[in-house]
Protein backbone atom coordinates (compact mmCIF):
# COMPACT_ATOMS: atom_id res chain seq x y z
CA UNK A 1 0.00 0.00 0.00
CA UNK A 2 1.83 3.07 -1.27
CA UNK A 3 1.44 6.54 0.22
CA UNK A 4 -1.83 8.03 -1.04
CA UNK A 5 -2.11 11.76 -1.59
CA UNK A 6 -5.91 11.60 -1.74
CA UNK A 7 -6.07 9.82 1.64
CA UNK A 8 -3.60 12.27 3.17
CA UNK A 9 -5.48 15.41 2.14
CA UNK A 10 -8.80 14.24 3.63
CA UNK A 11 -7.63 16.17 6.70
CA UNK A 12 -5.47 18.72 4.92
CA UNK A 13 -6.35 21.69 7.10
CA UNK A 14 -5.48 19.82 10.30
CA UNK A 15 -2.30 18.38 8.79
CA UNK A 16 -1.18 21.77 7.47
CA UNK A 17 -1.67 23.64 10.73
CA UNK A 18 1.56 22.30 12.32
CA UNK A 19 3.48 23.28 9.18
CA UNK A 20 2.04 26.78 9.45
CA UNK A 21 2.99 26.95 13.14
CA UNK A 22 6.51 25.72 12.38
CA UNK A 23 7.00 28.25 9.60
CA UNK A 24 5.92 31.05 11.95
CA UNK A 25 9.01 30.28 14.05
CA UNK A 26 11.45 30.44 11.11
CA UNK A 27 13.22 33.74 11.73
CA UNK A 28 14.37 34.52 8.20
CA UNK A 29 13.50 37.88 6.67
CA UNK A 30 14.35 36.56 3.21
CA UNK A 31 15.58 33.40 1.54
CA UNK A 32 17.02 32.56 -1.85
CA UNK A 33 16.98 28.76 -1.70
CA UNK A 34 14.57 26.48 0.18
CA UNK A 35 13.98 22.74 0.21
CA UNK A 36 10.75 21.20 1.49
CA UNK A 37 11.82 17.78 2.73
CA UNK A 38 9.01 15.23 2.55
CA UNK A 39 6.82 17.70 0.69
CA UNK A 40 3.88 15.30 0.38
CA UNK A 41 1.10 16.67 -1.84
CA UNK A 42 2.59 20.18 -1.74
CA UNK A 43 0.52 21.67 1.08
CA UNK A 44 3.63 22.65 3.06
CA UNK A 45 5.41 23.79 -0.11
CA UNK A 46 2.51 26.12 -0.79
CA UNK A 47 3.07 27.79 2.58
CA UNK A 48 6.73 28.30 1.74
CA UNK A 49 5.84 29.86 -1.62
CA UNK A 50 3.45 32.27 0.08
CA UNK A 51 6.08 33.27 2.67
CA UNK A 52 9.05 33.48 0.28
CA UNK A 53 7.59 34.09 -3.22
CA UNK A 54 10.93 35.06 -4.78
CA UNK A 55 12.88 32.07 -3.46
CA UNK A 56 13.89 28.99 -5.41
CA UNK A 57 11.83 26.29 -3.68
CA UNK A 58 12.22 22.56 -4.32
CA UNK A 59 10.06 19.80 -2.88
CA UNK A 60 11.57 16.39 -2.17
CA UNK A 61 9.61 13.19 -1.55
CA UNK A 62 10.02 9.46 -2.10
CA UNK A 63 6.33 8.70 -2.80
CA UNK A 64 5.34 8.91 -6.49
CA UNK A 65 1.67 9.65 -5.74
CA UNK A 66 2.63 12.55 -3.48
CA UNK A 67 4.92 14.02 -6.14
CA UNK A 68 2.19 13.80 -8.79
CA UNK A 69 -0.18 15.70 -6.49
CA UNK A 70 2.45 18.30 -5.59
CA UNK A 71 3.34 18.98 -9.24
CA UNK A 72 -0.34 19.39 -10.07
CA UNK A 73 -0.78 21.78 -7.16
CA UNK A 74 2.29 23.92 -7.89
CA UNK A 75 3.24 23.35 -11.54
CA UNK A 76 5.76 26.19 -11.54
CA UNK A 77 7.86 24.63 -8.76
CA UNK A 78 10.39 21.80 -8.84
CA UNK A 79 9.59 18.47 -7.17
CA UNK A 80 12.12 15.66 -7.07
CA UNK A 81 12.11 12.03 -5.98
CA UNK A 82 14.82 11.22 -3.44
CA UNK A 83 15.59 9.26 -0.29
CA UNK A 84 15.93 11.88 2.43
CA UNK A 85 18.12 9.55 4.49
CA UNK A 86 20.94 10.00 1.97
CA UNK A 87 19.96 13.13 -0.01
CA UNK A 88 21.85 16.43 0.17
CA UNK A 89 21.50 19.62 -1.90
CA UNK A 90 24.15 20.43 -4.50
CA UNK A 91 24.84 23.76 -2.79
CA UNK A 92 24.10 25.15 0.69
CA UNK A 93 20.56 26.50 1.13
CA UNK A 94 18.83 29.03 3.37
CA UNK A 95 16.05 26.80 4.71
CA UNK A 96 15.48 23.06 5.09
CA UNK A 97 11.85 22.57 6.08
CA UNK A 98 10.40 19.21 7.12
CA UNK A 99 6.80 18.73 8.20
CA UNK A 100 5.96 15.26 9.57
CA UNK A 101 8.83 13.45 7.87
CA UNK A 102 11.69 12.53 10.16
CA UNK A 103 9.70 10.27 12.48
CA UNK A 104 9.86 7.80 9.57
CA UNK A 105 13.65 8.10 9.05
CA UNK A 106 15.81 5.58 10.95
CA UNK A 107 18.48 7.23 13.10
CA UNK A 108 17.13 10.61 12.04
CA UNK A 109 19.30 12.50 14.54
CA UNK A 110 22.36 11.59 12.48
CA UNK A 111 20.57 12.67 9.31
CA UNK A 112 19.64 16.03 10.85
CA UNK A 113 23.24 16.60 11.98
CA UNK A 114 24.43 15.87 8.44
CA UNK A 115 21.84 18.18 6.91
CA UNK A 116 23.00 21.07 9.11
CA UNK A 117 26.13 21.07 6.95
CA UNK A 118 23.90 21.75 3.92
CA UNK A 119 22.79 25.12 5.30
CA UNK A 120 24.37 28.49 4.69
CA UNK A 121 25.63 30.26 7.83
CA UNK A 122 22.49 31.69 9.43
CA UNK A 123 20.34 29.19 7.54
CA UNK A 124 17.56 27.34 9.31
CA UNK A 125 16.63 23.70 9.77
CA UNK A 126 12.93 23.56 10.72
CA UNK A 127 11.38 20.23 11.67
CA UNK A 128 8.03 19.01 12.99
CA UNK A 129 7.27 15.41 13.91
CA UNK A 130 4.28 13.62 15.45
CA UNK A 131 5.13 12.47 18.97
CA UNK A 132 2.01 10.42 19.48
CA UNK A 133 3.11 6.81 19.95
CA UNK A 134 1.71 6.88 23.47
CA UNK A 135 -1.74 7.94 22.27
CA UNK A 136 -4.61 5.40 22.00
CA UNK A 137 -4.57 5.70 18.21
CA UNK A 138 -1.11 4.11 18.06
CA UNK A 139 -1.27 1.85 21.10
CA UNK A 140 -4.39 0.24 19.65
CA UNK A 141 -2.68 -0.41 16.31
CA UNK A 142 -0.28 -2.70 18.16
CA UNK A 143 -3.05 -4.27 20.21
CA UNK A 144 -5.14 -5.15 17.19
CA UNK A 145 -2.11 -6.32 15.19
CA UNK A 146 -1.38 -9.04 17.76
CA UNK A 147 -4.97 -10.04 18.53
CA UNK A 148 -6.56 -11.36 15.35
CA UNK A 149 -6.21 -13.91 12.54
CA UNK A 150 -3.55 -11.65 11.03
CA UNK A 151 -1.33 -11.85 14.15
CA UNK A 152 1.18 -14.20 12.50
CA UNK A 153 2.12 -11.43 10.06
CA UNK A 154 3.31 -9.32 13.00
CA UNK A 155 5.03 -12.08 14.99
CA UNK A 156 8.50 -11.80 13.44
CA UNK A 157 9.20 -8.13 14.14
CA UNK A 158 7.59 -4.95 15.33
CA UNK A 159 6.68 -2.39 12.69
CA UNK A 160 6.04 0.26 15.32
CA UNK A 161 8.20 3.24 14.47
CA UNK A 162 10.89 4.18 17.02
CA UNK A 163 10.09 6.58 19.84
CA UNK A 164 11.46 10.07 19.23
CA UNK A 165 14.60 11.08 21.13
CA UNK A 166 14.16 13.34 24.15
CA UNK A 167 14.46 17.10 23.65
CA UNK A 168 17.88 16.85 25.32
CA UNK A 169 18.91 14.43 22.56
CA UNK A 170 18.27 17.09 19.92
CA UNK A 171 20.17 19.71 21.93
CA UNK A 172 23.14 17.36 22.33
CA UNK A 173 23.20 16.47 18.63
CA UNK A 174 22.41 19.79 16.97
CA UNK A 175 23.60 22.29 19.57
CA UNK A 176 27.29 22.21 18.52
CA UNK A 177 26.33 23.26 14.97
CA UNK A 178 23.71 25.84 15.98
CA UNK A 179 23.82 29.52 16.81
CA UNK A 180 20.30 29.08 18.18
CA UNK A 181 18.29 25.94 18.81
CA UNK A 182 14.68 25.74 19.98
CA UNK A 183 12.82 22.51 20.74
CA UNK A 184 9.21 22.44 21.92
CA UNK A 185 6.02 20.39 21.99
CA UNK A 186 2.51 21.39 21.01
CA UNK A 187 -0.58 19.30 21.70
CA UNK A 188 -3.36 19.75 19.15
CA UNK A 189 -6.95 18.80 19.90
CA UNK A 190 -8.77 18.08 16.66
CA UNK A 191 -12.57 17.74 16.75
CA UNK A 192 -13.56 15.10 14.22
CA UNK A 193 -16.96 13.82 13.14
CA UNK A 194 -16.76 10.43 14.85
CA UNK A 195 -14.49 7.49 15.63
CA UNK A 196 -14.55 6.43 11.98
CA UNK A 197 -12.99 9.78 11.08
CA UNK A 198 -10.07 9.02 13.40
CA UNK A 199 -9.55 5.74 11.55
CA UNK A 200 -9.64 7.60 8.23
CA UNK A 201 -7.04 10.03 9.56
CA UNK A 202 -4.53 7.37 10.61
CA UNK A 203 -5.13 5.29 7.47
CA UNK A 204 -3.20 8.00 5.66
CA UNK A 205 -0.17 7.80 7.96
CA UNK A 206 0.45 5.63 11.03
CA UNK A 207 -1.94 2.80 10.20
CA UNK A 208 -0.62 2.39 6.67
CA UNK A 209 2.35 0.11 7.57
CA UNK A 210 0.03 -2.15 9.56
CA UNK A 211 -2.44 -2.48 6.71
CA UNK A 212 0.44 -3.33 4.39
CA UNK A 213 1.25 -6.37 6.53
CA UNK A 214 -2.33 -7.67 6.78
CA UNK A 215 -3.50 -10.07 4.10
CA UNK A 216 -5.78 -8.18 1.67
CA UNK A 217 -8.77 -10.38 2.47
CA UNK A 218 -8.41 -9.58 6.20
CA UNK A 219 -7.96 -5.81 5.99
CA UNK A 220 -11.62 -4.94 6.44
CA UNK A 221 -11.82 -7.14 9.53
CA UNK A 222 -8.64 -5.51 10.88
CA UNK A 223 -10.15 -2.06 10.37
CA UNK A 224 -13.41 -3.10 12.04
CA UNK A 225 -11.52 -4.41 15.08
CA UNK A 226 -9.47 -1.23 15.24
CA UNK A 227 -12.54 1.00 14.88
CA UNK A 228 -14.29 -0.82 17.72
CA UNK A 229 -11.39 -0.10 20.06
CA UNK A 230 -11.03 3.49 18.86
CA UNK A 231 -14.73 4.15 19.53
CA UNK A 232 -14.32 2.89 23.09
CA UNK A 233 -11.32 5.18 23.74
CA UNK A 234 -12.66 8.33 22.05
CA UNK A 235 -16.19 8.89 23.38
CA UNK A 236 -18.37 11.54 21.74
CA UNK A 237 -18.60 15.05 23.13
CA UNK A 238 -21.92 16.79 23.73
CA UNK A 239 -22.19 17.74 20.07
CA UNK A 240 -21.53 14.16 18.93
CA UNK A 241 -18.01 14.76 17.65
CA UNK A 242 -14.88 13.14 19.07
CA UNK A 243 -11.63 14.84 20.06
CA UNK A 244 -8.34 13.58 18.66
CA UNK A 245 -5.44 14.53 20.93
CA UNK A 246 -2.24 14.88 18.87
CA UNK A 247 1.14 15.79 20.42
CA UNK A 248 3.88 17.02 18.06
CA UNK A 249 7.55 17.90 18.53
CA UNK A 250 9.04 20.98 16.82
CA UNK A 251 12.57 22.24 16.42
CA UNK A 252 14.30 25.10 14.66
CA UNK A 253 18.09 25.22 14.42
CA UNK A 254 19.98 28.24 13.08
CA UNK A 255 23.36 27.25 11.68
CA UNK A 256 26.33 28.87 13.40
C-alpha positions in Angstrom: 0.0 0.0 0.0 1.8 3.1 -1.3 1.4 6.5 0.2 -1.8 8.0 -1.0 -2.1 11.8 -1.6 -5.9 11.6 -1.7 -6.1 9.8 1.6 -3.6 12.3 3.2 -5.5 15.4 2.1 -8.8 14.2 3.6 -7.6 16.2 6.7 -5.5 18.7 4.9 -6.4 21.7 7.1 -5.5 19.8 10.3 -2.3 18.4 8.8 -1.2 21.8 7.5 -1.7 23.6 10.7 1.6 22.3 12.3 3.5 23.3 9.2 2.0 26.8 9.5 3.0 26.9 13.1 6.5 25.7 12.4 7.0 28.2 9.6 5.9 31.1 11.9 9.0 30.3 14.0 11.4 30.4 11.1 13.2 33.7 11.7 14.4 34.5 8.2 13.5 37.9 6.7 14.4 36.6 3.2 15.6 33.4 1.5 17.0 32.6 -1.8 17.0 28.8 -1.7 14.6 26.5 0.2 14.0 22.7 0.2 10.7 21.2 1.5 11.8 17.8 2.7 9.0 15.2 2.5 6.8 17.7 0.7 3.9 15.3 0.4 1.1 16.7 -1.8 2.6 20.2 -1.7 0.5 21.7 1.1 3.6 22.7 3.1 5.4 23.8 -0.1 2.5 26.1 -0.8 3.1 27.8 2.6 6.7 28.3 1.7 5.8 29.9 -1.6 3.4 32.3 0.1 6.1 33.3 2.7 9.0 33.5 0.3 7.6 34.1 -3.2 10.9 35.1 -4.8 12.9 32.1 -3.5 13.9 29.0 -5.4 11.8 26.3 -3.7 12.2 22.6 -4.3 10.1 19.8 -2.9 11.6 16.4 -2.2 9.6 13.2 -1.6 10.0 9.5 -2.1 6.3 8.7 -2.8 5.3 8.9 -6.5 1.7 9.7 -5.7 2.6 12.5 -3.5 4.9 14.0 -6.1 2.2 13.8 -8.8 -0.2 15.7 -6.5 2.5 18.3 -5.6 3.3 19.0 -9.2 -0.3 19.4 -10.1 -0.8 21.8 -7.2 2.3 23.9 -7.9 3.2 23.3 -11.5 5.8 26.2 -11.5 7.9 24.6 -8.8 10.4 21.8 -8.8 9.6 18.5 -7.2 12.1 15.7 -7.1 12.1 12.0 -6.0 14.8 11.2 -3.4 15.6 9.3 -0.3 15.9 11.9 2.4 18.1 9.5 4.5 20.9 10.0 2.0 20.0 13.1 0.0 21.8 16.4 0.2 21.5 19.6 -1.9 24.1 20.4 -4.5 24.8 23.8 -2.8 24.1 25.2 0.7 20.6 26.5 1.1 18.8 29.0 3.4 16.1 26.8 4.7 15.5 23.1 5.1 11.8 22.6 6.1 10.4 19.2 7.1 6.8 18.7 8.2 6.0 15.3 9.6 8.8 13.4 7.9 11.7 12.5 10.2 9.7 10.3 12.5 9.9 7.8 9.6 13.6 8.1 9.0 15.8 5.6 11.0 18.5 7.2 13.1 17.1 10.6 12.0 19.3 12.5 14.5 22.4 11.6 12.5 20.6 12.7 9.3 19.6 16.0 10.9 23.2 16.6 12.0 24.4 15.9 8.4 21.8 18.2 6.9 23.0 21.1 9.1 26.1 21.1 6.9 23.9 21.8 3.9 22.8 25.1 5.3 24.4 28.5 4.7 25.6 30.3 7.8 22.5 31.7 9.4 20.3 29.2 7.5 17.6 27.3 9.3 16.6 23.7 9.8 12.9 23.6 10.7 11.4 20.2 11.7 8.0 19.0 13.0 7.3 15.4 13.9 4.3 13.6 15.4 5.1 12.5 19.0 2.0 10.4 19.5 3.1 6.8 19.9 1.7 6.9 23.5 -1.7 7.9 22.3 -4.6 5.4 22.0 -4.6 5.7 18.2 -1.1 4.1 18.1 -1.3 1.9 21.1 -4.4 0.2 19.6 -2.7 -0.4 16.3 -0.3 -2.7 18.2 -3.0 -4.3 20.2 -5.1 -5.1 17.2 -2.1 -6.3 15.2 -1.4 -9.0 17.8 -5.0 -10.0 18.5 -6.6 -11.4 15.4 -6.2 -13.9 12.5 -3.5 -11.6 11.0 -1.3 -11.9 14.1 1.2 -14.2 12.5 2.1 -11.4 10.1 3.3 -9.3 13.0 5.0 -12.1 15.0 8.5 -11.8 13.4 9.2 -8.1 14.1 7.6 -4.9 15.3 6.7 -2.4 12.7 6.0 0.3 15.3 8.2 3.2 14.5 10.9 4.2 17.0 10.1 6.6 19.8 11.5 10.1 19.2 14.6 11.1 21.1 14.2 13.3 24.1 14.5 17.1 23.7 17.9 16.8 25.3 18.9 14.4 22.6 18.3 17.1 19.9 20.2 19.7 21.9 23.1 17.4 22.3 23.2 16.5 18.6 22.4 19.8 17.0 23.6 22.3 19.6 27.3 22.2 18.5 26.3 23.3 15.0 23.7 25.8 16.0 23.8 29.5 16.8 20.3 29.1 18.2 18.3 25.9 18.8 14.7 25.7 20.0 12.8 22.5 20.7 9.2 22.4 21.9 6.0 20.4 22.0 2.5 21.4 21.0 -0.6 19.3 21.7 -3.4 19.8 19.2 -6.9 18.8 19.9 -8.8 18.1 16.7 -12.6 17.7 16.8 -13.6 15.1 14.2 -17.0 13.8 13.1 -16.8 10.4 14.9 -14.5 7.5 15.6 -14.5 6.4 12.0 -13.0 9.8 11.1 -10.1 9.0 13.4 -9.6 5.7 11.5 -9.6 7.6 8.2 -7.0 10.0 9.6 -4.5 7.4 10.6 -5.1 5.3 7.5 -3.2 8.0 5.7 -0.2 7.8 8.0 0.5 5.6 11.0 -1.9 2.8 10.2 -0.6 2.4 6.7 2.3 0.1 7.6 0.0 -2.2 9.6 -2.4 -2.5 6.7 0.4 -3.3 4.4 1.2 -6.4 6.5 -2.3 -7.7 6.8 -3.5 -10.1 4.1 -5.8 -8.2 1.7 -8.8 -10.4 2.5 -8.4 -9.6 6.2 -8.0 -5.8 6.0 -11.6 -4.9 6.4 -11.8 -7.1 9.5 -8.6 -5.5 10.9 -10.2 -2.1 10.4 -13.4 -3.1 12.0 -11.5 -4.4 15.1 -9.5 -1.2 15.2 -12.5 1.0 14.9 -14.3 -0.8 17.7 -11.4 -0.1 20.1 -11.0 3.5 18.9 -14.7 4.2 19.5 -14.3 2.9 23.1 -11.3 5.2 23.7 -12.7 8.3 22.1 -16.2 8.9 23.4 -18.4 11.5 21.7 -18.6 15.0 23.1 -21.9 16.8 23.7 -22.2 17.7 20.1 -21.5 14.2 18.9 -18.0 14.8 17.6 -14.9 13.1 19.1 -11.6 14.8 20.1 -8.3 13.6 18.7 -5.4 14.5 20.9 -2.2 14.9 18.9 1.1 15.8 20.4 3.9 17.0 18.1 7.5 17.9 18.5 9.0 21.0 16.8 12.6 22.2 16.4 14.3 25.1 14.7 18.1 25.2 14.4 20.0 28.2 13.1 23.4 27.3 11.7 26.3 28.9 13.4 
